[in-house]
């Protein structure tokens, strides 16, 4: 039963959660140097946080990450089992798995605190079990072990694991020694914690689990051993296992003449029928199965999809980006930006842009106005456009706000190579060489700087170098239109800049400039007018009398028919006294018309 649960845990983490998606979505920073360790060593709970950051690097190798978390779960079950038997003389299998199930469910929400909390709980349970193993010795010895353990738990795991450790030592000592042990041992543990305190307690210690549901998850996981103590007093004892019966000492006074114990009668073996599972075993199995069903079903689908988008974008698997994003009803800006790039590489930016824009903020390149979460996604797009200065600015902002993420260090190394600053690139490559799973790439690039300081031959960098602007562009915010025009002035064949410029005009509803650029479609080898450009120009022609010349290209008859049906749907909606775009037929949800109508209604509602 336990082995089956461990197997389910490994499959859940390795396949359902997908550690590689976590690796790219969370970007947890870890550097293998003393300066990085010093950031953690002076804080209560810092050792566990440092270890959790290291474990997060294993997510780059999904099989290893799944096995590591499974080993962590097995350690929690064994430690909780040992404590239960020390304090209550028995354990109930399903109760041992509750913290592991909670941690698995929390991991399914892609919360960065799940692994750290699991490590903190394991350290606490293991320390309490070790202190409990000393309970048969003198009280002074147990108090000394509890005091030392409390100090280590406080320094290593933090405040709330310390509180749990104090309870657990009192629970075990009280069961072994009565009221005297239940009072002296936790008091000694508190004294040890005070000595390890050092006179400071960062505010983070009062809530180490972030915002939202994090504190509730952390409290439930660390609070379960307290609930377990009460349950073991209330649950019926049930039948003991054959191993427990066989190893139990005979009752007091049950001795043969001559002072020898009578032999323990075997509960199984030759001449005895095999033990059959009882109702308790069936109930335990049902409870574990129900628990895993809940954990599996409780997976946060939107967060999972967003993590998969991050993974696919980092690996440049653009079809996978769009497939992962397809299930999202609403998109944050970071996902929308990655989808724009994926649509471009799939040849669909001006064909399916509004399947994305109608679910997201509708921003092509928002700069820092989109928040720090959009900085790195924009960097990938800007690098391909050739806007290296913009990449450097956003990457530096990310470095300051989010720390030394591998993606950020790699971008800044590439930017400095593109700007012919190899000595500056060495700084970022040296940092990257200290990041687990990134050292090989950094070492190879460092070695290549001596003989090839411009990294010529790198297909992506050569493309970026060919698209880099040749003029200056002073600005305070990211100027989408002017920046894209600058790219086209420097390289008139920059197909990506042209398509992004069309998308920009579509998103802001600038029909005149869109028509001016649409006249150049043949210059970029278009054999037909892209769907969204057709939709926008047709709308502007019918509603504003816009004239345009597509240099021989024509708007398709089916587009005209679809527009007529859309107009009929809007007229029917208005006749019914409804104006919300959400009431339009879903067949129009991926069109420019739907987007433009929704924007018009929103502006009218806002009084603009």
RODO-2510 file (C-alpha; in nm, 4 decimals, decimal comma):
residues 608
     n   res          X          Y          Z
     1     x     0,0000     0,0000     0,0000
     2     x     0,2790     0,2384     0,0959
     3     x     0,4829     0,1466    -0,2103
     4     x     0,1801     0,2016    -0,4325
     5     x     0,1273     0,5483    -0,2813
     6     x     0,4936     0,6350    -0,3369
     7     x     0,4620     0,5276    -0,6995
     8     x     0,1524     0,7455    -0,7434
     9     x     0,3406     1,0373    -0,5856
    10     x     0,6314     0,9934    -0,8284
    11     x     0,3965     0,9781    -1,1286
    12     x     0,1977     1,2782    -1,0063
    13     x     0,5080     1,4954    -0,9701
    14     x     0,6940     1,3698    -1,2756
    15     x     0,4054     1,3615    -1,5225
    16     x     0,1069     1,5538    -1,3898
    17     x     0,2921     1,8504    -1,2376
    18     x     0,5863     1,8412    -1,4856
    19     x     0,8939     1,9637    -1,2948
    20     x     1,0482     2,1099    -1,6108
    21     x     0,7470     2,3417    -1,6420
    22     x     0,8021     2,4444    -1,2790
    23     x     1,1697     2,5079    -1,3519
    24     x     1,0960     2,7572    -1,6283
    25     x     0,7851     2,9109    -1,4699
    26     x     0,9280     2,9683    -1,1213
    27     x     1,2881     3,0466    -1,2126
    28     x     1,4099     2,9867    -0,8572
    29     x     1,7596     3,1270    -0,8205
    30     x     2,0504     2,9187    -0,6868
    31     x     2,4235     2,9902    -0,7103
    32     x     2,6863     2,7460    -0,5932
    33     x     2,9022     2,9954    -0,4051
    34     x     2,9553     3,1132    -0,0494
    35     x     2,8088     3,4588    -0,1124
    36     x     2,4759     3,3068    -0,2107
    37     x     2,4750     3,0794     0,0941
    38     x     2,5445     3,3837     0,3132
    39     x     2,2081     3,5293     0,2030
    40     x     2,0376     3,2446     0,3925
    41     x     2,2718     3,1359     0,6711
    42     x     2,2034     3,4264     0,9053
    43     x     1,8219     3,3939     0,8999
    44     x     1,5992     3,1547     1,0965
    45     x     1,4893     2,8876     0,8517
    46     x     1,7590     2,9904     0,6074
    47     x     1,9196     2,6467     0,5842
    48     x     1,5954     2,4879     0,4701
    49     x     1,5309     2,7695     0,2226
    50     x     1,8809     2,7224     0,0799
    51     x     1,8280     2,3475     0,0468
    52     x     1,4860     2,4041    -0,1146
    53     x     1,6426     2,6401    -0,3710
    54     x     1,8968     2,3698    -0,4538
    55     x     1,6258     2,1042    -0,4849
    56     x     1,4351     2,3331    -0,7216
    57     x     1,7261     2,3089    -0,9645
    58     x     1,6584     1,9360    -0,9987
    59     x     1,3355     2,0286    -1,1766
    60     x     1,5493     2,0710    -1,4881
    61     x     1,5737     1,6884    -1,4860
    62     x     1,2106     1,5764    -1,4327
    63     x     1,2814     1,2127    -1,3411
    64     x     1,5347     1,3120    -1,0763
    65     x     1,2996     1,5797    -0,9406
    66     x     1,0129     1,3305    -0,9116
    67     x     1,2322     1,0764    -0,7308
    68     x     1,3674     1,3435    -0,4950
    69     x     1,0201     1,4590    -0,3924
    70     x     0,9076     1,0983    -0,3562
    71     x     1,2019     1,0305    -0,1246
    72     x     1,1007     1,3388     0,0723
    73     x     0,7463     1,2013     0,1028
    74     x     0,8766     0,8618     0,2168
    75     x     1,0894     1,0325     0,4812
    76     x     0,7856     1,2220     0,6133
    77     x     0,5801     0,9018     0,6403
    78     x     0,8589     0,7155     0,8233
    79     x     0,9311     1,0024     1,0628
    80     x     0,5639     1,0536     1,1474
    81     x     0,5236     0,6773     1,1950
    82     x     0,8166     0,6701     1,4384
    83     x     0,6739     0,9597     1,6397
    84     x     0,3272     0,8056     1,6514
    85     x     0,4675     0,4811     1,7902
    86     x     0,6869     0,6602     2,0417
    87     x     0,3983     0,8656     2,1774
    88     x     0,0953     0,6389     2,1301
    89     x     0,2426     0,2941     2,0789
    90     x     0,0747     0,2638     1,7382
    91     x     0,0278     0,4318     1,4033
    92     x    -0,2607     0,4536     1,1569
    93     x    -0,1414     0,4329     0,7982
    94     x    -0,3764     0,6813     0,6354
    95     x    -0,2987     0,9504     0,8938
    96     x     0,0711     0,9277     0,8061
    97     x    -0,0041     1,0191     0,4444
    98     x    -0,2120     1,3302     0,5075
    99     x     0,0868     1,5742     0,5046
   100     x     0,2233     1,4128     0,1874
   101     x    -0,1148     1,4415     0,0147
   102     x    -0,1416     1,8053     0,1196
   103     x     0,2099     1,8767    -0,0072
   104     x     0,1370     1,7045    -0,3393
   105     x    -0,1816     1,9108    -0,3807
   106     x     0,0110     2,2285    -0,2941
   107     x     0,2804     2,1371    -0,5451
   108     x    -0,0011     2,1075    -0,8008
   109     x    -0,0667     2,4775    -0,7487
   110     x     0,2908     2,5637    -0,8548
   111     x     0,3636     2,7373    -0,5265
   112     x     0,7351     2,7897    -0,4671
   113     x     0,6902     2,7302    -0,0924
   114     x     0,5772     2,3664    -0,1148
   115     x     0,9237     2,2070    -0,1248
   116     x     1,0616     2,4314     0,1496
   117     x     0,7672     2,3505     0,3761
   118     x     0,8150     1,9782     0,3103
   119     x     1,1827     2,0035     0,4033
   120     x     1,1035     2,2029     0,7167
   121     x     0,8466     1,9462     0,8258
   122     x     1,0889     1,6581     0,7658
   123     x     1,3631     1,8273     0,9674
   124     x     1,1183     1,8890     1,2518
   125     x     0,9771     1,5366     1,2589
   126     x     1,3227     1,3783     1,2337
   127     x     1,4578     1,5958     1,5169
   128     x     1,1545     1,5204     1,7354
   129     x     1,1860     1,1463     1,6638
   130     x     1,5542     1,1584     1,7626
   131     x     1,4677     1,3411     2,0831
   132     x     1,1930     1,0862     2,1485
   133     x     1,4412     0,8016     2,1045
   134     x     1,6260     0,9437     2,4044
   135     x     1,3138     0,9403     2,6204
   136     x     1,4132     0,6173     2,7967
   137     x     1,7300     0,7797     2,9304
   138     x     1,7596     1,0280     3,2179
   139     x     1,5355     1,3332     3,2045
   140     x     1,8392     1,5608     3,1967
   141     x     1,9758     1,3856     2,8906
   142     x     1,6420     1,4176     2,7094
   143     x     1,6183     1,7846     2,8020
   144     x     1,9678     1,8460     2,6652
   145     x     1,8822     1,6718     2,3360
   146     x     1,5546     1,8674     2,3114
   147     x     1,7339     2,1984     2,3746
   148     x     1,9975     2,1297     2,1106
   149     x     1,7341     2,0036     1,8669
   150     x     1,5186     2,3121     1,9179
   151     x     1,8105     2,5405     1,8455
   152     x     1,8907     2,3554     1,5242
   153     x     1,5273     2,3414     1,4161
   154     x     1,4860     2,7142     1,4768
   155     x     1,8019     2,8094     1,2900
   156     x     1,7484     2,5566     1,0141
   157     x     1,3730     2,5440     0,9620
   158     x     1,2258     2,8562     1,1241
   159     x     0,9709     2,9692     1,3803
   160     x     0,6664     2,7538     1,3036
   161     x     0,8639     2,4283     1,2723
   162     x     1,0103     2,5182     1,6136
   163     x     0,6612     2,5494     1,7603
   164     x     0,5757     2,2059     1,6178
   165     x     0,9006     2,0606     1,7564
   166     x     0,8188     2,1873     2,1075
   167     x     0,4761     2,0239     2,0904
   168     x     0,6114     1,6938     1,9585
   169     x     0,8813     1,6646     2,2244
   170     x     0,6224     1,7326     2,4940
   171     x     0,3856     1,4776     2,3383
   172     x     0,6441     1,1992     2,3344
   173     x     0,7931     1,2856     2,6731
   174     x     0,4482     1,3050     2,8317
   175     x     0,3611     0,9614     2,6963
   176     x     0,6837     0,8154     2,8381
   177     x     0,7289     1,0090     3,1618
   178     x     0,3921     1,1629     3,2403
   179     x     0,3426     1,5224     3,3506
   180     x     0,7051     1,5680     3,4542
   181     x     0,8376     1,4868     3,1074
   182     x     0,5606     1,6791     2,9358
   183     x     0,6660     1,9919     3,1221
   184     x     1,0455     1,9723     3,1487
   185     x     1,1300     1,8604     2,7963
   186     x     0,9372     2,1296     2,6030
   187     x     1,0662     2,3895     2,8490
   188     x     1,4210     2,2781     2,7694
   189     x     1,3388     2,2968     2,3979
   190     x     1,2172     2,6550     2,4358
   191     x     1,5314     2,7450     2,6277
   192     x     1,7438     2,6061     2,3451
   193     x     1,5450     2,8065     2,0915
   194     x     1,5966     3,1264     2,2910
   195     x     1,9726     3,0664     2,2945
   196     x     1,9697     3,0115     1,9168
   197     x     1,7445     3,3097     1,8551
   198     x     2,0185     3,5718     1,8456
   199     x     1,7814     3,8548     1,9311
   200     x     1,6164     3,9020     1,5930
   201     x     1,3169     3,7608     1,4123
   202     x     1,2578     3,8850     1,0577
   203     x     0,8943     3,9690     0,9744
   204     x     0,9112     3,7010     0,7051
   205     x     0,9143     3,4375     0,9787
   206     x     0,5609     3,5297     1,0790
   207     x     0,4386     3,4448     0,7274
   208     x     0,6971     3,2529     0,5257
   209     x     0,4379     3,1237     0,2766
   210     x     0,3578     3,4357     0,0770
   211     x     0,0083     3,5588    -0,0053
   212     x    -0,3230     3,4014    -0,0984
   213     x    -0,3765     3,0439     0,0139
   214     x    -0,0096     2,9875     0,1023
   215     x    -0,0460     3,0475     0,4789
   216     x    -0,3478     2,8129     0,4916
   217     x    -0,1542     2,5335     0,3174
   218     x     0,1477     2,5826     0,5425
   219     x    -0,0624     2,5857     0,8593
   220     x    -0,2513     2,2717     0,7541
   221     x     0,0685     2,0795     0,6794
   222     x     0,2606     2,1809     0,9908
   223     x    -0,0508     2,1541     1,2063
   224     x    -0,1369     1,7977     1,1080
   225     x     0,0863     1,6256     1,3710
   226     x    -0,1069     1,8175     1,6384
   227     x    -0,4354     1,6874     1,4961
   228     x    -0,2818     1,3408     1,4731
   229     x    -0,2055     1,3428     1,8452
   230     x    -0,5746     1,3973     1,9160
   231     x    -0,6835     1,1383     1,6599
   232     x    -0,4670     0,8658     1,8102
   233     x    -0,6491     0,9139     2,1390
   234     x    -0,9914     0,8990     1,9737
   235     x    -0,9476     0,6315     1,7055
   236     x    -1,0035     0,2702     1,8175
   237     x    -0,6830     0,0742     1,8614
   238     x    -0,7768    -0,2008     1,6132
   239     x    -0,5864    -0,5214     1,5533
   240     x    -0,2107    -0,5098     1,5645
   241     x    -0,0064    -0,6336     1,2734
   242     x     0,1497    -0,9849     1,2850
   243     x     0,4962    -0,8284     1,3090
   244     x     0,3917    -0,6196     1,6076
   245     x     0,2400    -0,9208     1,7822
   246     x     0,5434    -1,1368     1,7152
   247     x     0,7855    -0,8745     1,8454
   248     x     0,5808    -0,7674     2,1481
   249     x     0,7125    -0,8779     2,4893
   250     x     0,4916    -1,1167     2,6859
   251     x     0,2673    -0,9600     2,9490
   252     x     0,4033    -0,9067     3,2961
   253     x     0,3874    -1,2172     3,5161
   254     x     0,3508    -1,4563     3,2250
   255     x     0,6563    -1,6676     3,3024
   256     x     0,7183    -2,0357     3,3237
   257     x     0,8420    -2,2000     3,6300
   258     x     1,2159    -2,1401     3,6363
   259     x     1,1768    -1,7728     3,5420
   260     x     1,1696    -1,8095     3,1650
   261     x     0,9187    -1,6480     2,9339
   262     x     0,6836    -1,8803     2,7495
   263     x     0,7509    -1,8965     2,3751
   264     x     0,5657    -1,6506     2,1539
   265     x     0,3204    -1,8389     1,9380
   266     x     0,3584    -1,7531     1,5704
   267     x     0,0684    -1,5762     1,4036
   268     x     0,1565    -1,7110     1,0611
   269     x     0,3658    -1,9818     0,9055
   270     x     0,3301    -2,3597     0,8806
   271     x     0,0165    -2,4770     1,0461
   272     x    -0,1350    -2,1277     1,0603
   273     x    -0,3659    -1,9703     0,7985
   274     x    -0,2328    -1,6477     0,6401
   275     x    -0,3570    -1,3247     0,7912
   276     x    -0,6454    -1,1729     0,5992
   277     x    -0,7014    -0,8025     0,5463
   278     x    -0,9537    -0,6729     0,7938
   279     x    -1,1997    -0,3838     0,7751
   280     x    -0,9295    -0,1441     0,8956
   281     x    -0,7066    -0,2324     0,5994
   282     x    -0,9922    -0,1837     0,3548
   283     x    -1,0789     0,1511     0,5125
   284     x    -0,7140     0,2634     0,4911
   285     x    -0,6948     0,1639     0,1268
   286     x    -1,0187     0,3492     0,0508
   287     x    -0,8946     0,6594     0,2336
   288     x    -0,5650     0,6647     0,0426
   289     x    -0,7381     0,6106    -0,2909
   290     x    -0,9845     0,8896    -0,2173
   291     x    -0,6989     1,1163    -0,1129
   292     x    -0,5072     1,0599    -0,4368
   293     x    -0,8209     1,1106    -0,6456
   294     x    -0,8749     1,4472    -0,4761
   295     x    -0,5095     1,5474    -0,5211
   296     x    -0,5160     1,4474    -0,8876
   297     x    -0,8414     1,6314    -0,9545
   298     x    -0,7417     1,9383    -0,7507
   299     x    -0,4588     2,0226    -0,9901
   300     x    -0,4860     2,3928    -1,0776
   301     x    -0,5487     2,3723    -1,4522
   302     x    -0,4872     2,7425    -1,5379
   303     x    -0,1606     2,7523    -1,3416
   304     x    -0,0568     2,4252    -1,5023
   305     x    -0,1303     2,5658    -1,8485
   306     x     0,0668     2,8839    -1,7760
   307     x     0,3641     2,6793    -1,6521
   308     x     0,3491     2,4650    -1,9664
   309     x     0,3501     2,7819    -2,1769
   310     x     0,6692     2,8953    -1,9989
   311     x     0,8360     2,5589    -2,0588
   312     x     0,7403     2,5395    -2,4252
   313     x     0,8455     2,9015    -2,4889
   314     x     1,1863     2,8449    -2,3265
   315     x     1,2398     2,5398    -2,5485
   316     x     1,1028     2,7262    -2,8534
   317     x     0,8275     2,4704    -2,9046
   318     x     0,5801     2,7192    -3,0443
   319     x     0,3008     2,4795    -3,1350
   320     x     0,3142     2,3515    -2,7753
   321     x     0,2871     2,7113    -2,6498
   322     x    -0,0382     2,7618    -2,8383
   323     x    -0,1718     2,4196    -2,7397
   324     x    -0,1074     2,4864    -2,3692
   325     x    -0,2620     2,8338    -2,3875
   326     x    -0,5732     2,7090    -2,5690
   327     x    -0,7378     2,6005    -2,2435
   328     x    -0,7024     2,9399    -2,0745
   329     x    -1,0172     3,1504    -2,0566
   330     x    -0,8166     3,4582    -1,9570
   331     x    -0,4476     3,5220    -2,0170
   332     x    -0,2024     3,7247    -1,8102
   333     x     0,0249     3,9562    -2,0044
   334     x     0,3271     3,7238    -1,9874
   335     x     0,1329     3,4398    -2,1526
   336     x    -0,0157     3,6708    -2,4151
   337     x     0,3297     3,7981    -2,5172
   338     x     0,4606     3,4420    -2,5540
   339     x     0,1556     3,3500    -2,7605
   340     x     0,2179     3,6443    -2,9936
   341     x     0,5693     3,5151    -3,0608
   342     x     0,4407     3,1603    -3,1082
   343     x     0,1786     3,2852    -3,3559
   344     x     0,4469     3,4692    -3,5508
   345     x     0,6678     3,1620    -3,5752
   346     x     0,3650     2,9580    -3,6794
   347     x     0,2833     3,2086    -3,9549
   348     x    -0,0456     3,3016    -3,7864
   349     x     0,0128     3,6366    -3,6123
   350     x    -0,2158     3,8336    -3,8454
   351     x    -0,4478     3,5367    -3,8919
   352     x    -0,5219     3,4326    -3,5320
   353     x    -0,4050     3,7268    -3,3188
   354     x    -0,7530     3,7817    -3,1757
   355     x    -0,7931     3,4284    -3,0542
   356     x    -0,5344     3,5540    -2,8014
   357     x    -0,6119     3,9252    -2,7707
   358     x    -0,9775     3,8595    -2,6865
   359     x    -0,8615     3,6662    -2,3785
   360     x    -0,5715     3,8855    -2,2636
   361     x    -0,4832     4,2505    -2,1985
   362     x    -0,4375     4,3110    -2,5725
   363     x    -0,0838     4,4509    -2,5383
   364     x     0,1809     4,3629    -2,7944
   365     x     0,4930     4,5006    -2,6186
   366     x     0,3846     4,6817    -2,3003
   367     x     0,7359     4,7465    -2,1622
   368     x     0,7527     4,7769    -1,7856
   369     x     0,3905     4,8933    -1,7787
   370     x     0,2988     4,5250    -1,8059
   371     x     0,4746     4,4486    -1,4759
   372     x     0,7966     4,2644    -1,4021
   373     x     0,6395     3,9308    -1,5029
   374     x     0,6293     4,0490    -1,8654
   375     x     0,9936     4,1619    -1,8798
   376     x     1,1587     3,8321    -1,9766
   377     x     0,8837     3,7263    -2,2225
   378     x     0,9289     4,0574    -2,4041
   379     x     1,3055     4,0083    -2,4099
   380     x     1,2734     3,7028    -2,6312
   381     x     1,0569     3,8931    -2,8810
   382     x     1,2743     4,2047    -2,8747
   383     x     1,5893     3,9994    -2,9252
   384     x     1,4471     3,8500    -3,2437
   385     x     1,3336     4,1928    -3,3619
   386     x     1,6914     4,3181    -3,3187
   387     x     1,6143     4,5653    -3,0374
   388     x     1,9134     4,4702    -2,8246
   389     x     1,9103     4,7898    -2,6164
   390     x     1,5516     4,7217    -2,5116
   391     x     1,6462     4,3643    -2,4191
   392     x     1,9286     4,4924    -2,2003
   393     x     1,6997     4,7367    -2,0205
   394     x     1,4260     4,4828    -1,9448
   395     x     1,6767     4,2105    -1,8518
   396     x     1,8499     4,4447    -1,6068
   397     x     1,5124     4,5249    -1,4507
   398     x     1,4433     4,1533    -1,4164
   399     x     1,7884     4,0944    -1,2663
   400     x     1,7248     4,3577    -1,0018
   401     x     1,3704     4,2487    -0,9167
   402     x     1,3836     3,8691    -0,9618
   403     x     1,7492     3,7844    -0,9007
   404     x     1,9964     3,5847    -1,1078
   405     x     1,7547     3,3685    -1,3063
   406     x     1,9350     3,1542    -1,5666
   407     x     1,7341     3,3050    -1,8519
   408     x     1,8275     3,6579    -1,7407
   409     x     2,1990     3,5788    -1,7102
   410     x     2,2011     3,4140    -2,0518
   411     x     2,0261     3,7110    -2,2141
   412     x     2,2661     3,9632    -2,0627
   413     x     2,5656     3,7580    -2,1776
   414     x     2,4235     3,7504    -2,5313
   415     x     2,3455     4,1237    -2,5249
   416     x     2,7030     4,2102    -2,4303
   417     x     2,8405     3,9864    -2,7059
   418     x     2,6102     4,1542    -2,9591
   419     x     2,7289     4,4946    -2,8371
   420     x     3,0955     4,3858    -2,8683
   421     x     3,1588     4,3862    -2,4936
   422     x     3,3078     4,0391    -2,4362
   423     x     3,4606     4,1275    -2,0979
   424     x     3,1165     4,2248    -1,9687
   425     x     2,9744     3,8997    -2,1084
   426     x     3,2319     3,7078    -1,9037
   427     x     3,0797     3,8465    -1,5816
   428     x     2,7363     3,6995    -1,6582
   429     x     2,8797     3,3732    -1,7908
   430     x     3,0774     3,3294    -1,4692
   431     x     2,7571     3,3713    -1,2704
   432     x     2,5766     3,1291    -1,4996
   433     x     2,8511     2,8695    -1,4540
   434     x     2,7556     2,8550    -1,0836
   435     x     2,3917     2,7690    -1,1619
   436     x     2,3205     2,3942    -1,1556
   437     x     2,2329     2,2468    -1,4971
   438     x     2,3654     2,5604    -1,6712
   439     x     2,7391     2,5252    -1,6142
   440     x     2,8139     2,3235    -1,9290
   441     x     2,6620     2,5843    -2,1612
   442     x     2,8376     2,8695    -1,9778
   443     x     3,1750     2,6895    -1,9831
   444     x     3,1451     2,6237    -2,3570
   445     x     3,0635     2,9881    -2,4278
   446     x     3,3417     3,1139    -2,2022
   447     x     3,5922     2,8973    -2,3868
   448     x     3,4637     3,0247    -2,7210
   449     x     3,5049     3,3921    -2,6299
   450     x     3,8808     3,3799    -2,6798
   451     x     3,8674     3,2524    -3,0378
   452     x     3,5257     3,3862    -3,1415
   453     x     3,4379     3,6938    -2,9298
   454     x     3,1306     3,7758    -3,1431
   455     x     2,9957     3,4187    -3,1343
   456     x     2,9536     3,4212    -3,5095
   457     x     2,7955     3,1028    -3,6352
   458     x     2,5226     3,1154    -3,3715
   459     x     2,2114     3,1234    -3,5908
   460     x     1,9950     3,3187    -3,3453
   461     x     2,2602     3,5809    -3,2680
   462     x     2,3502     3,6211    -3,6350
   463     x     1,9834     3,6872    -3,7135
   464     x     1,9557     3,9417    -3,4303
   465     x     2,2770     4,1130    -3,5421
   466     x     2,1398     4,1494    -3,8965
   467     x     1,8274     4,3203    -3,7606
   468     x     1,9868     4,5571    -3,5084
   469     x     1,8825     4,9226    -3,5643
   470     x     2,1411     5,1625    -3,6991
   471     x     1,9835     5,4754    -3,5456
   472     x     1,9269     5,5981    -3,1908
   473     x     1,5813     5,6122    -3,0339
   474     x     1,5639     5,8078    -2,7043
   475     x     1,2464     5,7346    -2,5081
   476     x     1,1002     5,6940    -2,1603
   477     x     0,8658     5,4002    -2,2262
   478     x     0,8699     5,1231    -2,4855
   479     x     0,7397     5,2963    -2,8045
   480     x     0,5846     5,0101    -2,9984
   481     x     0,5114     5,1804    -3,3308
   482     x     0,8237     5,3970    -3,3482
   483     x     1,0462     5,1078    -3,2431
   484     x     0,9017     4,8764    -3,5088
   485     x     0,9359     5,1452    -3,7756
   486     x     1,2966     5,1914    -3,6670
   487     x     1,3538     4,8186    -3,7237
   488     x     1,2064     4,8445    -4,0743
   489     x     1,4106     5,1553    -4,1582
   490     x     1,7300     4,9722    -4,0599
   491     x     1,6312     4,6494    -4,2348
   492     x     1,3421     4,6885    -4,4813
   493     x     1,3170     4,3084    -4,5120
   494     x     1,2577     4,2529    -4,1410
   495     x     0,9482     4,0353    -4,1803
   496     x     0,8956     4,0066    -3,8058
   497     x     0,8946     4,3841    -3,7549
   498     x     0,6442     4,4228    -4,0391
   499     x     0,4027     4,1641    -3,9017
   500     x     0,4295     4,3039    -3,5508
   501     x     0,3614     4,6521    -3,6892
   502     x     0,0419     4,5259    -3,8563
   503     x    -0,0565     4,3585    -3,5285
   504     x     0,0131     4,6827    -3,3411
   505     x    -0,2188     4,8843    -3,5670
   506     x    -0,4859     4,6164    -3,5346
   507     x    -0,4702     4,6246    -3,1562
   508     x    -0,4943     5,0040    -3,1324
   509     x    -0,7536     5,0254    -3,4135
   510     x    -0,5520     5,2647    -3,6336
   511     x    -0,7133     5,1905    -3,9713
   512     x    -0,5352     5,4559    -4,1778
   513     x    -0,1852     5,3455    -4,0820
   514     x    -0,2911     4,9830    -4,1182
   515     x    -0,4097     5,0513    -4,4744
   516     x    -0,0818     5,2309    -4,5526
   517     x     0,1230     4,9312    -4,4375
   518     x    -0,1155     4,6808    -4,6012
   519     x    -0,0190     4,8304    -4,9367
   520     x     0,3267     4,6693    -4,8811
   521     x     0,1976     4,3136    -4,8397
   522     x     0,3415     4,2050    -5,1740
   523     x     0,6853     4,3356    -5,0683
   524     x     0,6817     4,0682    -4,7989
   525     x     0,5692     3,7883    -5,0319
   526     x     0,2048     3,7776    -4,9225
   527     x    -0,0176     3,6053    -5,1801
   528     x    -0,3399     3,6908    -4,9916
   529     x    -0,4505     3,9520    -4,7418
   530     x    -0,4200     3,8189    -4,3833
   531     x    -0,7561     3,7468    -4,2241
   532     x    -0,7454     4,0122    -3,9508
   533     x    -0,6230     4,2803    -4,1939
   534     x    -0,9194     4,1959    -4,4172
   535     x    -1,1582     4,2196    -4,1235
   536     x    -1,0234     4,5561    -4,0080
   537     x    -1,0104     4,7167    -4,3525
   538     x    -1,3583     4,5934    -4,4413
   539     x    -1,4984     4,7309    -4,1153
   540     x    -1,3288     5,0685    -4,1737
   541     x    -1,4518     5,0796    -4,5347
   542     x    -1,8141     5,0130    -4,4379
   543     x    -1,8251     5,2281    -4,1233
   544     x    -1,5840     5,5126    -4,2045
   545     x    -1,5580     5,5112    -4,5825
   546     x    -1,1879     5,4258    -4,5715
   547     x    -1,0232     5,3827    -4,9099
   548     x    -0,7222     5,1542    -4,9565
   549     x    -0,5115     5,0000    -5,2297
   550     x    -0,3879     4,6437    -5,1725
   551     x    -0,1765     4,6349    -5,4898
   552     x    -0,3899     4,3764    -5,6662
   553     x    -0,4814     4,1678    -5,3603
   554     x    -0,8536     4,1333    -5,2872
   555     x    -1,0684     4,0824    -4,9790
   556     x    -1,2140     3,7320    -5,0001
   557     x    -1,5903     3,6873    -5,0545
   558     x    -1,6221     3,4654    -4,7448
   559     x    -1,4840     3,7481    -4,5319
   560     x    -1,7521     3,9812    -4,6677
   561     x    -2,0204     3,7221    -4,5930
   562     x    -1,8912     3,6726    -4,2377
   563     x    -1,8935     4,0492    -4,1844
   564     x    -2,2541     4,0701    -4,2924
   565     x    -2,3481     3,7957    -4,0490
   566     x    -2,1553     3,9722    -3,7712
   567     x    -2,3409     4,2971    -3,8460
   568     x    -2,6706     4,1106    -3,8260
   569     x    -2,5751     3,9623    -3,4903
   570     x    -2,4859     4,3069    -3,3509
   571     x    -2,8128     4,4547    -3,4790
   572     x    -3,0125     4,1745    -3,3157
   573     x    -2,8234     4,2227    -2,9917
   574     x    -2,8932     4,5942    -2,9834
   575     x    -3,2592     4,5389    -3,0676
   576     x    -3,2818     4,3108    -2,7653
   577     x    -3,1386     4,5876    -2,5450
   578     x    -2,8086     4,4116    -2,4855
   579     x    -2,4663     4,5537    -2,5684
   580     x    -2,2143     4,3112    -2,4185
   581     x    -1,9764     4,1450    -2,6625
   582     x    -2,0029     3,8314    -2,4510
   583     x    -2,3593     3,7913    -2,5814
   584     x    -2,2395     3,7631    -2,9415
   585     x    -2,2255     3,4155    -3,0991
   586     x    -1,9029     3,2340    -3,0070
   587     x    -1,8130     3,1861    -3,3747
   588     x    -1,7013     3,5519    -3,3808
   589     x    -1,4873     3,5329    -3,0634
   590     x    -1,1601     3,5035    -3,2579
   591     x    -1,2263     3,7903    -3,4991
   592     x    -1,1064     4,1496    -3,5089
   593     x    -1,4698     4,2564    -3,5204
   594     x    -1,5412     4,0973    -3,1821
   595     x    -1,2351     4,2663    -3,0323
   596     x    -1,3191     4,6068    -3,1790
   597     x    -1,6838     4,5863    -3,0687
   598     x    -1,5813     4,4849    -2,7148
   599     x    -1,3358     4,7772    -2,6986
   600     x    -1,6000     5,0202    -2,8274
   601     x    -1,8545     4,9043    -2,5694
   602     x    -1,5945     4,9285    -2,2908
   603     x    -1,5009     5,2849    -2,3892
   604     x    -1,8680     5,3858    -2,4025
   605     x    -1,9276     5,2381    -2,0573
   606     x    -1,6273     5,4314    -1,9238
   607     x    -1,7632     5,7545    -2,0709
   608     x    -1,4866     5,8049    -2,3297
***
